[in-house]
Amino acid sequence: MSFTIKINGQEKKFANKVQLSELVENGNKDIICARVNNRLRELTYYVDEDAKVELLTIKDEDAAKIYEASLRYVAIMAFARLYPELKVRVTRNVSRSTFIQILNSGKSSNQKMRNAIEEEMHKIIDADFPLIRHSIPKEEAKNYYERFGLGDKLEALPYRPEKSVHLYECDGYFNYLASRMVPSTGYLKNFKLHLYVPGMILQAPRAEAKGDIPPFVDAPTYGRTLKEAHVWAKKVNAETVAKINEHIHKDGVIDFIQLCEARHNRMLAELGERIVKDIDNIRIICVAGPSSSGKTTFANRLRIELMSRGLRPIRISLDDYYLTKDKAPKDEDGKPDLESIEALDIDLFNQNMLDLINGEEVTLPKFDFKVGHRVEGRKLRVGPEEPIIIEGIHALNDRMTTLIPRHQKFKIFIAPQAQINLDNHCPISTVDLRLLRRLVRDYKFRGASAEETIGMWPSVRRGEFKWIYETQEGADYVYNSMLQYELCVMKKYAQPLLEAVKQESAFFPTAERLLRMLKYFDDMPDEWVPCNSLMREFIGGSCYADC
């Protein structure tokens, strides 16, 4: 029986099953993968029924993720060929890249090694080896991992719910990176490899950069935060999904939650000590970070921490300084761009802050989101022991406080800096973690579906790249809001929301990707999560709900 494929607006009839790669004109390697009836498919996939096919390039986020994972595969393969005695770990790092670290004690990367790995990667890519997918029983995969000393993959295996495992073969090399792959290595011509002692930085094309590789920009503050996160996770034996799950079963839920919360308490104590030491200068404490970082709960907890040290901090939200939507700038889709700093009344905020610091009484605005404009808020006058905590995504931008000298501002950047891997070769995405946080919070407090949240996420991300990330390097303190247990708690809230996204939805591929990540985490009850935890900002039950 014949079937019809609709591709690029044209319908074609076929009598026999057809591989997606056959639909690509002239074998164009700019096409990375495809959506088939809204399901993400590799180009080696066969279609044998009526279908709508959308061919994707590196400018599409789903394709860019497949490209990055495939490139990571080739880099690890190059290490296995040239330095089989070395074990490597791959993590997210500065400048939207991945970091390849040698795990062997006493071993470190050098320029000679970098050059050799790059040359070997080019050889593998130029050879255009096929990446062949094999589906094997879990027991067979277990034997393979044991034979080749892949203990990290062995630890993760019991938490994979499926009865089979996928392995990709490339010229006799086997690995699985928890991702779909390009059809062959020849698709991966574009990459950059930098020496970044003690490891290497691997850069791939990015969708948000329109398929280009962004210029490498070092970010030492961010890099140190990531290193500290990894060191702590390793110290408490919680750097992989398997080890996090083991905490639940071996140490118990209460101990694991309290262990993670204690780290947040320690960072708050460090912050409190630093601020109090310089309180004769500090008048404004600026708190900013990307979406779903936990800014509101953090600002409240910092307020309590400073109160315990004899200060009387005042919290002010930048959200109260929004302009009406008709005065906000427009984004590329012609909609009000509420991520832009120009959506705020910058002049009014500057004047209010200056007047407060000068000891004057100020009537603050209050934005009423129900009516869509500002109304009169509280009257406020602050004294010398009443620092002002400013919270909002643009709080670190000096345009918001141009009238205030730098030495009177203490800048805090907050974000979940996750350093969790499924195994040594498969890092968990911090961006996906924040998206899950927002999915759960938007549904809990705004009644928004997963589709609504996923749909607005690209706009949020554009705003972050434009306005937020560059402010991290100027921060006086970076607060890592990641809680190592949180995905275990989040799973039962996020999973039904994602499963409700139908296959015909344009957002189905994203929902499917997030579900594939969550499936490895064991469920954890949330009854022991403290009411002042950052986690409560997303799942509900916060003691700061009315603050």
C-alpha positions in Angstrom: 0.0 0.0 0.0 1.4 3.4 -1.0 1.8 6.3 1.5 2.3 10.0 1.2 5.1 12.1 2.8 4.6 15.9 3.0 8.0 17.6 3.0 8.8 21.3 2.4 5.2 21.9 1.5 5.2 19.2 -1.2 3.6 15.8 -1.2 5.3 12.8 -2.5 4.0 9.3 -2.8 6.0 6.2 -2.0 5.3 2.5 -2.6 8.0 1.2 -0.3 9.5 2.4 3.0 12.0 5.2 2.6 14.9 6.3 4.7 14.9 9.9 5.7 18.4 10.5 4.3 16.9 9.7 0.8 14.6 12.7 1.2 17.6 15.0 1.5 18.6 16.6 -1.8 22.1 15.8 -3.0 23.1 14.3 0.4 23.2 17.8 1.9 25.1 17.4 5.2 23.6 20.6 6.5 20.5 18.6 7.3 21.2 17.0 10.7 17.9 15.2 11.6 14.2 15.5 11.0 10.9 15.7 12.7 8.5 13.0 11.5 4.9 13.8 12.7 6.6 15.9 15.4 8.8 13.1 16.6 12.5 13.8 16.4 14.2 11.1 14.2 17.7 10.3 13.0 18.2 10.5 9.2 18.6 6.7 9.3 15.0 6.3 10.3 12.6 4.6 7.8 9.2 6.0 7.1 6.5 3.6 5.9 3.2 5.5 6.5 1.6 8.9 5.8 3.8 11.5 7.5 4.7 15.2 7.7 8.5 15.5 7.6 10.5 18.6 8.6 14.2 18.5 7.8 16.3 20.3 10.5 19.6 22.1 10.2 22.1 23.2 12.8 20.1 26.4 13.3 17.3 24.3 14.9 17.9 23.6 18.7 17.0 19.9 18.4 19.5 19.4 15.6 22.2 21.4 17.4 21.9 19.1 20.4 22.3 16.1 18.2 25.3 17.7 16.5 26.9 18.5 19.9 26.4 14.9 21.3 27.8 13.4 18.1 30.8 15.6 18.2 31.3 14.7 21.8 31.2 11.0 20.7 34.0 11.6 18.2 36.2 13.5 20.7 35.8 10.6 23.2 36.5 8.1 20.4 39.7 10.0 19.6 40.8 9.7 23.2 40.0 6.0 23.2 42.1 5.5 20.0 45.2 7.5 21.0 45.2 7.2 24.8 43.2 4.1 25.7 44.7 4.1 29.2 43.0 7.4 30.0 39.5 7.9 31.4 37.8 11.2 30.5 34.8 13.0 31.9 32.7 15.6 30.0 30.9 18.5 31.7 29.3 21.8 30.7 31.6 24.7 30.9 32.3 28.4 30.0 31.4 30.0 26.7 28.5 27.5 26.0 31.0 24.7 25.6 31.9 21.2 27.0 34.9 20.5 29.1 36.9 17.3 28.6 38.8 16.3 31.8 41.2 13.5 32.3 40.3 11.5 35.4 43.5 9.5 35.8 45.5 10.7 38.8 48.5 12.8 37.9 47.5 13.2 34.3 46.6 16.5 32.6 46.1 17.8 29.1 48.9 19.6 27.3 49.3 21.3 23.9 50.8 18.2 22.3 47.8 16.1 23.4 45.3 18.7 22.2 46.9 18.8 18.8 46.9 15.0 18.6 43.2 14.7 19.6 42.2 17.4 17.1 44.1 15.7 14.3 42.5 12.4 15.2 39.0 13.9 15.3 39.6 15.3 11.8 40.7 11.9 10.6 37.6 10.3 11.9 35.4 13.0 10.4 37.1 13.0 7.0 36.7 9.2 6.9 32.9 9.7 7.1 32.4 6.6 9.2 28.7 5.6 9.7 27.3 5.8 13.2 25.4 2.5 13.5 22.8 2.2 16.2 22.5 -1.2 17.9 19.7 -2.1 20.4 20.9 -4.8 22.8 19.5 -6.3 26.0 20.5 -4.7 29.3 22.3 -7.8 30.4 24.5 -7.7 27.2 25.2 -4.1 27.8 26.2 -4.9 31.4 28.7 -7.5 30.1 30.1 -5.0 27.7 30.6 -2.3 30.3 32.2 -4.7 32.7 34.6 -6.0 30.0 35.8 -2.5 29.1 35.9 -1.1 32.6 33.0 1.4 32.1 32.0 1.5 35.8 30.2 4.8 35.5 27.9 3.5 32.8 27.4 0.3 34.7 26.2 2.2 37.8 23.6 4.1 35.7 22.3 1.0 34.0 19.9 -0.2 36.7 18.1 3.1 36.6 17.3 2.9 32.9 13.7 1.6 32.9 13.8 0.1 29.4 14.8 -3.5 28.9 17.3 -2.6 26.1 20.2 -0.3 25.7 21.3 1.6 22.6 24.9 1.5 21.6 26.4 3.4 18.6 29.2 1.7 16.6 31.7 3.8 14.7 34.6 1.9 12.9 34.7 -0.7 15.7 34.3 1.8 18.6 31.1 1.6 20.7 29.5 4.1 23.0 26.2 5.6 24.0 25.8 9.3 24.9 22.0 9.4 25.8 21.2 11.1 22.5 20.4 10.5 18.9 23.3 10.8 16.5 24.1 12.1 13.0 24.2 9.4 10.3 28.0 9.5 9.9 31.0 11.4 11.2 31.3 13.5 8.0 28.5 15.7 9.2 30.7 17.1 12.0 33.1 19.3 10.0 32.7 22.4 12.2 34.2 22.4 15.7 36.9 24.1 17.8 39.2 22.5 20.4 41.1 24.6 22.9 43.6 23.7 25.6 42.0 24.7 28.9 44.2 23.2 31.6 43.7 20.7 33.2 41.5 19.7 30.3 40.2 20.8 26.9 37.3 22.9 25.8 35.2 21.6 22.9 33.0 24.0 21.0 30.2 23.1 18.6 27.8 25.2 16.5 24.9 26.7 18.5 21.4 27.2 17.3 21.0 30.5 19.1 24.1 31.7 17.2 22.4 30.8 13.9 24.5 27.7 13.4 27.8 29.3 14.1 30.4 28.6 16.8 30.3 31.6 19.2 33.6 33.3 19.9 35.3 31.7 22.9 35.0 34.0 25.9 36.7 33.0 29.1 34.6 33.5 32.2 36.8 32.8 35.3 34.0 33.6 37.8 31.6 31.1 36.2 34.4 28.6 35.7 35.4 28.7 39.4 31.7 28.2 40.4 31.5 25.1 38.2 34.7 23.7 39.6 33.4 24.3 43.2 30.1 22.6 42.3 31.9 19.5 41.0 34.3 19.4 43.9 31.5 19.5 46.4 29.3 17.0 44.5 32.3 14.6 44.4 33.1 15.1 48.1 29.5 14.1 49.1 29.3 11.4 46.5 26.5 13.0 44.4 28.1 13.8 41.1 26.1 11.3 39.0 22.5 10.3 38.8 23.3 6.8 40.1 25.0 8.2 43.2 22.2 10.6 43.8 19.7 7.7 43.7 21.9 5.7 46.0 21.7 8.5 48.6 17.9 8.0 48.7 18.1 4.3 49.3 21.2 4.0 51.5 21.4 7.2 53.5 17.7 8.1 53.6 15.7 11.0 52.2 16.0 13.2 55.3 19.8 13.1 55.5 20.3 13.8 51.8 17.9 16.7 51.8 19.5 18.2 54.9 23.0 17.6 53.4 22.1 19.7 50.4 20.3 22.4 52.3 23.3 22.7 54.7 25.4 23.8 51.7 22.9 26.6 50.9 23.0 27.6 54.6 26.8 27.7 54.6 26.8 30.0 51.5 24.3 32.3 53.1 26.4 32.5 56.2 29.5 33.4 54.0 27.5 36.1 52.3 26.2 37.5 55.6 29.7 37.7 57.0 31.1 39.5 53.9 28.3 42.0 53.8 28.5 42.8 57.5 32.2 43.4 57.3 31.7 46.1 54.7 28.3 47.4 55.8 29.7 51.0 56.3 30.0 51.1 52.5 27.3 48.8 51.2 23.9 50.4 50.8 22.5 48.3 48.0 22.6 44.5 47.6 21.8 43.5 43.9 20.5 40.0 43.3 20.1 38.8 39.7 20.2 35.6 37.7 18.5 33.8 34.8 14.9 32.6 34.9 14.0 30.0 37.6 17.2 30.5 39.6 15.3 31.0 42.9 15.9 34.7 43.2 12.8 35.5 45.3 13.4 32.8 47.9 17.1 33.6 48.0 16.4 37.3 48.6 14.1 36.5 51.5 16.6 34.1 53.0 19.4 36.6 52.7 17.2 39.2 54.4 16.7 36.8 57.4 20.5 36.1 57.4 21.3 39.8 57.6 18.6 40.3 60.3 20.3 37.7 62.4 23.5 39.9 62.2 21.7 43.0 63.5 20.8 44.6 60.2 17.3 45.5 59.0 17.4 45.0 55.2 14.6 46.1 52.9 13.7 44.1 49.8 12.6 45.8 46.6 11.6 43.9 43.4 12.4 45.3 40.0 9.1 43.7 38.8 7.3 46.7 40.4 9.0 49.0 37.9 7.6 47.5 34.7 6.2 49.9 32.1 2.8 49.1 30.7 2.9 46.7 27.8 2.2 49.4 25.2 5.4 51.2 26.3 7.6 48.1 26.4 10.0 47.4 23.5 8.9 44.8 20.9 10.7 41.5 20.4 11.5 39.9 17.0 8.0 38.6 16.8 6.4 42.0 17.5 5.3 41.1 21.0 6.1 43.1 24.2 9.7 42.1 25.2 9.4 41.9 29.0 12.9 40.4 29.2 14.4 43.7 28.0 15.8 46.2 30.5 13.9 48.8 28.4 10.7 47.3 29.7 11.5 48.9 33.1 11.2 52.5 34.2 15.0 52.9 34.6 14.9 56.6 35.5 12.3 56.2 38.2 14.2 53.3 39.8 17.5 55.2 39.8 15.9 58.3 41.4 14.1 56.2 44.0 17.3 54.4 45.0 19.3 57.7 45.3 16.5 59.3 47.4 16.4 56.3 49.7 20.1 56.3 50.2 20.1 60.0 50.9 17.6 59.4 53.7 14.5 60.7 52.0 11.0 59.2 52.2 10.0 57.6 49.0 6.6 56.3 47.8 7.5 53.1 45.9 5.4 51.8 43.0 3.6 48.5 43.0 2.9 46.8 39.7 -0.6 45.3 39.7 -0.3 42.4 37.2 -4.1 42.0 37.2 -4.7 45.5 35.8 -1.4 45.7 33.9 0.0 48.9 35.3 1.7 50.4 38.4 -0.2 51.6 41.5 0.9 53.4 44.6 2.9 51.2 46.9 4.4 51.5 50.4 6.1 54.6 51.7 9.7 53.9 52.8 12.6 55.6 54.5 15.8 53.7 55.2 18.5 54.2 57.8 22.3 53.4 57.7 21.7 49.8 59.0 18.9 49.1 56.5 20.6 47.9 53.3 18.3 47.6 50.3 18.1 44.2 48.6 17.2 44.6 44.9 15.9 41.5 43.2 15.3 41.1 39.5 16.9 39.8 36.3 18.5 43.2 35.6 19.6 44.0 39.1 23.3 43.7 38.3 23.0 45.9 35.2 24.7 49.2 36.2 22.1 51.1 34.2 19.6 50.4 37.0 21.8 52.1 39.5 23.9 54.6 37.6 23.5 57.2 40.4 24.9 54.9 43.0 28.8 54.6 43.4 30.1 51.1 42.8 31.6 50.7 46.3 28.1 51.1 47.7 26.8 48.1 45.7 27.3 44.4 46.5 26.4 42.3 43.5 25.2 38.7 43.8 24.6 36.4 40.8 22.4 33.4 41.5 21.8 30.4 39.2 21.7 26.6 39.5 25.2 25.5 38.4 24.6 21.8 38.1 27.6 19.5 37.7 25.6 16.2 37.5 26.3 13.5 34.9 24.4 10.5 33.8 27.8 9.0 33.3 31.3 10.3 32.6 30.3 11.1 29.0 26.8 12.5 29.5 26.4 15.8 31.4 22.9 16.9 32.5 21.9 20.3 31.1 21.5 23.2 33.6 19.2 24.9 31.1 16.9 21.9 31.1 16.9 21.9 34.9 15.8 25.5 34.9 13.1 24.8 32.3 11.8 22.0 34.5 11.7 24.3 37.5 9.7 26.8 35.5 7.3 24.2 34.1 6.4 23.1 37.6 6.2 26.6 39.0 4.1 28.0 36.1 1.6 25.2 36.4 1.5 25.4 40.2 1.0 29.1 40.5 -0.2 30.3 37.1 -2.1 27.3 35.8 0.1 27.3 32.6 0.5 24.1 30.7 3.8 22.6 29.7 3.2 23.7 26.2 2.7 27.3 27.2 6.0 27.4 29.2 8.0 25.6 26.6 6.6 27.9 23.9 7.8 31.1 25.7 11.2 29.6 26.7 13.1 30.6 23.5 12.2 34.2 24.2 13.4 33.9 27.8 16.7 32.4 26.6 17.2 35.2 24.1 16.8 37.7 26.9 19.3 35.8 29.1 22.0 35.8 26.4 21.4 39.5 25.8 21.0 40.9 29.3 22.0 38.5 32.0 24.9 36.2 31.5 27.5 38.8 30.9 26.7 40.4 34.3 28.0 37.3 36.2 31.6 38.1 35.7 31.1 41.4 37.6 29.5 39.9 40.6 31.0 40.0 44.1 29.5 36.6 44.9 28.0 33.7 42.8 25.4 31.7 44.7 24.8 28.2 43.3 21.1 27.6 43.8 21.4 24.0 42.6 20.1 21.3 45.1 21.5 17.9 44.3 18.3 16.2 45.3 15.9 18.5 43.3 15.3 16.4 40.2 14.2 13.5 42.3 11.6 15.7 43.9 10.7 17.5 40.7 10.1 14.3 38.8 6.6 13.6 40.1 5.5 17.2 39.4 7.0 17.6 36.0 6.4 14.1 34.5 2.6 14.3 34.2 2.8 17.8 32.7 5.3 16.6 30.1 3.3 13.4 29.4 0.3 15.6 28.7 2.0 17.1 25.6 0.5 15.4 22.6 2.6 14.1 19.7 0.9 16.5 17.3 2.2 19.5 19.4 5.2 21.4 18.1 6.6 21.1 21.6 6.5 17.4 21.8 10.3 16.9 21.0 11.2 19.1 24.0 8.8 17.3 26.3 10.2 13.9 25.1 13.8 15.0 25.7 13.0 16.2 29.2 11.2 12.9 30.0 14.2 10.9 28.8 16.4 12.8 31.3 13.9 12.5 34.2 13.4 8.7 33.8 16.8 8.0 35.4 16.0 9.8 38.6 14.2 7.9 41.4 11.2 9.6 43.0 11.7 11.3 46.3 8.9 12.5 48.7 9.0 16.2 49.4 7.5 16.2 52.8 10.9 16.8 54.4 11.9 19.7 52.1 12.1 22.7 54.5 9.5 25.4 54.0 12.3 28.0 53.4 14.1 25.9 50.8 14.6 27.3 47.3 12.8 24.2 46.1 9.6 25.4 47.7 9.6 28.4 45.3 8.8 25.9 42.5 6.8 23.1 44.1 4.8 25.2 46.6 4.7 25.3 50.4 7.1 28.2 50.8 7.0 30.1 54.1 7.8 33.2 52.0 4.7 32.9 49.8 3.2 36.2 51.0 6.5 38.1 51.4 
